């Protein structure tokens, strides 16, 4: 018996919305994907430097153009904080919200069709749209809430480090290339001599929600302004 996208949504919809995001994510530590690749394969990650970001959103624009992201959805967002300080000495804190490319990714564990997967050659978490049935499990399981349904394909979608566009052409991700202040560093975490590992070693960095055991590969440099929202 075949199972259409509509049938699966009807049969599982109640479960998706009654299963708390926290409970799904918290259980991920009991199922661990390979965290490191000792066979010489790459393990791509990114550093976002809050202290260098000026909130220009050129990265958002470049991502949208390079990856043909439709209006109404986004693969990455730059979030501006409330004003910090008093006029005329007002500043803002900027944060990046996008896929963390977790080594231990909840979205991969809960996907019933294998559409959400970890590319073992690069460590990138990606989506095979032809396999996606639109059940929404991955959207509910992601503790970072960075996945969305693509309005044209109906498939789950998100940042994949420009794997099908810039990376395929041997270039850095569009967001990295477009940043005027070099607030983004991309590279291989398995290479001890890579720029990204040097940046991590020489700065105070943090990662969001590491207590869930997701092992995210998006690192952030503290800017010292206001409270860090984890």
C-alpha positions as CSV (number, residue, x, y, z in Angstrom):
1,X,0.0,0.0,0.0
2,X,1.4,3.4,-1.0
3,X,1.5,6.3,1.4
4,X,0.9,9.7,-0.1
5,X,2.1,13.0,1.5
6,X,-1.5,13.8,2.4
7,X,-2.1,10.4,4.1
8,X,1.1,10.7,6.1
9,X,0.3,14.2,7.3
10,X,-3.2,13.2,8.3
11,X,-1.9,10.1,10.2
12,X,1.0,11.8,11.9
13,X,0.0,15.5,12.3
14,X,-1.3,15.1,15.9
15,X,1.9,13.5,16.9
16,X,4.1,16.2,15.5
17,X,2.4,19.0,17.4
18,X,1.9,17.1,20.7
19,X,5.5,15.9,20.8
20,X,7.4,18.8,22.5
21,X,10.4,20.2,20.7
22,X,12.4,20.0,23.9
23,X,11.6,16.3,24.5
24,X,12.5,15.3,21.0
25,X,15.8,17.2,21.1
26,X,16.7,16.1,24.6
27,X,16.6,12.5,23.6
28,X,19.1,12.9,20.8
29,X,22.1,12.2,23.0
30,X,21.1,8.5,23.2
31,X,21.6,8.3,19.4
32,X,24.9,9.6,18.3
33,X,26.2,10.1,14.8
34,X,29.9,10.1,14.1
35,X,31.2,13.2,15.7
36,X,34.7,13.2,14.1
37,X,36.0,11.7,10.9
38,X,39.4,10.1,11.4
39,X,39.7,8.9,7.8
40,X,40.6,12.3,6.4
41,X,37.2,13.4,5.3
42,X,36.1,17.0,5.8
43,X,33.9,18.3,8.6
44,X,32.7,21.7,7.6
45,X,31.8,24.3,10.2
46,X,31.4,28.1,10.5
47,X,32.3,30.9,12.9
48,X,30.1,33.9,13.3
49,X,31.8,36.9,14.9
50,X,29.2,39.0,16.7
51,X,31.8,41.7,17.4
52,X,32.5,42.2,13.6
53,X,28.9,42.0,12.4
54,X,27.3,45.4,11.5
55,X,23.8,44.1,10.7
56,X,24.0,45.0,7.0
57,X,22.2,41.7,6.0
58,X,24.3,41.4,2.8
59,X,24.7,37.7,3.8
60,X,21.0,37.2,3.7
61,X,20.7,38.8,0.3
62,X,23.6,36.8,-1.1
63,X,22.2,33.5,0.3
64,X,18.8,34.3,-1.3
65,X,20.2,35.1,-4.7
66,X,22.7,32.3,-4.9
67,X,20.4,29.6,-3.7
68,X,17.2,30.9,-5.3
69,X,15.4,31.2,-1.9
70,X,11.8,32.3,-2.5
71,X,10.3,35.3,-0.7
72,X,8.6,34.6,2.6
73,X,11.3,32.1,3.8
74,X,15.0,32.3,4.5
75,X,17.9,30.0,5.1
76,X,19.6,32.5,7.4
77,X,18.6,35.6,9.4
78,X,20.6,38.3,11.1
79,X,18.7,39.2,14.3
80,X,19.2,42.6,15.9
81,X,18.8,43.0,19.6
82,X,16.9,45.7,21.4
83,X,18.8,49.0,21.8
84,X,21.7,48.7,24.3
85,X,22.6,51.9,26.2
86,X,21.0,55.3,26.1
87,X,20.8,58.0,23.4
88,X,23.1,59.1,21.9
89,X,25.3,56.1,22.9
90,X,23.1,53.3,21.6
91,X,24.5,50.1,20.1
92,X,23.0,46.8,19.0
93,X,24.0,43.2,19.2
94,X,23.7,41.1,16.1
95,X,23.2,37.3,16.0
96,X,23.0,34.7,13.2
97,X,20.2,32.3,13.0
98,X,20.7,29.4,10.6
99,X,21.3,25.6,10.5
100,X,24.0,24.5,13.0
101,X,24.9,21.4,11.0
102,X,24.9,19.4,14.1
103,X,27.1,16.3,14.3
104,X,24.3,14.7,16.3
105,X,21.4,16.1,14.4
106,X,17.8,15.6,15.8
107,X,16.3,16.2,12.3
108,X,18.2,13.3,10.9
109,X,17.2,10.9,13.7
110,X,13.5,11.6,13.4
111,X,13.1,11.7,9.5
112,X,11.0,8.6,8.5
113,X,12.2,8.5,4.9
114,X,15.9,9.4,5.1
115,X,15.3,12.7,3.4
116,X,17.2,14.5,6.1
117,X,20.7,13.2,6.2
118,X,24.3,13.9,7.1
119,X,26.8,13.9,4.2
120,X,29.6,11.8,5.6
121,X,32.1,13.4,3.1
122,X,31.6,16.9,4.5
123,X,29.6,16.7,7.7
124,X,26.9,18.9,6.1
125,X,23.3,18.3,7.1
126,X,21.2,18.3,4.0
127,X,17.7,17.4,2.6
128,X,17.0,15.2,-0.3
129,X,13.8,16.9,-1.5
130,X,12.6,13.9,-3.6
131,X,12.4,11.8,-0.4
132,X,10.7,14.4,1.7
133,X,7.0,13.7,2.4
134,X,6.3,16.9,4.3
135,X,5.6,15.3,7.6
136,X,7.2,18.1,9.5
137,X,9.1,15.8,12.0
138,X,12.4,17.5,11.3
139,X,10.9,21.0,11.8
140,X,9.5,20.0,15.2
141,X,12.7,18.2,16.2
142,X,15.1,21.0,15.4
143,X,15.9,22.9,18.7
144,X,17.2,25.8,16.7
145,X,14.0,26.2,14.6
146,X,15.8,26.9,11.4
147,X,14.0,24.6,9.0
148,X,11.1,25.5,6.8
149,X,8.9,24.1,4.1
150,X,9.9,25.3,0.7
151,X,6.8,27.0,-0.8
152,X,7.5,25.7,-4.3
153,X,8.7,22.1,-3.7
154,X,6.8,21.5,-0.5
155,X,10.0,19.9,0.9
156,X,11.8,20.8,4.1
157,X,14.6,23.2,3.4
158,X,17.4,25.1,5.2
159,X,21.0,26.3,4.9
160,X,23.3,23.6,3.5
161,X,26.5,25.8,3.3
162,X,25.7,26.4,-0.4
163,X,26.6,22.8,-1.0
164,X,24.8,22.7,-4.4
165,X,25.9,26.1,-5.6
166,X,29.1,27.8,-4.3
167,X,30.8,24.8,-2.7
168,X,30.1,22.7,-5.8
169,X,31.9,25.4,-7.8
170,X,34.9,25.4,-5.4
171,X,33.9,28.7,-3.7
172,X,33.1,29.7,-0.2
173,X,29.4,29.9,0.9
174,X,27.7,33.1,-0.4
175,X,27.3,34.6,3.0
176,X,31.0,34.4,3.7
177,X,32.0,35.9,0.4
178,X,29.5,38.8,0.7
179,X,30.3,39.9,4.3
180,X,32.1,43.3,4.2
181,X,33.6,42.9,7.7
182,X,34.8,39.3,7.5
183,X,32.4,38.3,10.3
184,X,32.1,34.8,8.9
185,X,34.8,32.1,8.7
186,X,34.1,28.8,7.0
187,X,36.3,25.8,6.9
188,X,37.2,22.2,7.8
189,X,37.1,21.5,11.5
190,X,39.1,18.3,10.9
191,X,42.0,20.2,9.6
192,X,44.1,21.4,12.6
193,X,45.8,24.0,10.4
194,X,42.5,25.5,9.0
195,X,41.6,29.1,9.5
196,X,38.5,28.2,11.3
197,X,40.4,26.2,13.9
198,X,42.8,29.0,14.4
199,X,39.9,31.5,15.0
200,X,38.3,29.1,17.5
201,X,41.5,28.6,19.3
202,X,42.3,32.3,19.6
203,X,38.8,33.7,20.6
204,X,36.2,33.2,23.2
205,X,33.5,31.2,21.4
206,X,30.3,29.5,22.3
207,X,27.7,27.3,20.6
208,X,24.0,27.3,21.1
209,X,22.2,24.6,23.2
210,X,25.2,22.3,23.5
211,X,23.6,20.9,26.6
212,X,21.2,19.0,24.3
213,X,24.0,16.9,22.9
214,X,23.5,18.1,19.3
215,X,27.2,19.0,18.8
216,X,26.6,22.0,16.6
217,X,29.2,23.2,14.2
218,X,28.3,26.9,14.2
219,X,30.5,28.7,16.6
220,X,30.0,32.3,17.7
221,X,32.4,34.9,19.0
222,X,31.1,36.9,21.9
223,X,30.8,40.7,21.3
224,X,30.6,41.7,24.9
225,X,27.4,43.8,24.4
226,X,24.3,42.7,26.3
227,X,23.2,39.3,27.4
228,X,24.0,36.2,25.2
229,X,20.8,34.6,24.1
230,X,21.5,30.8,23.9
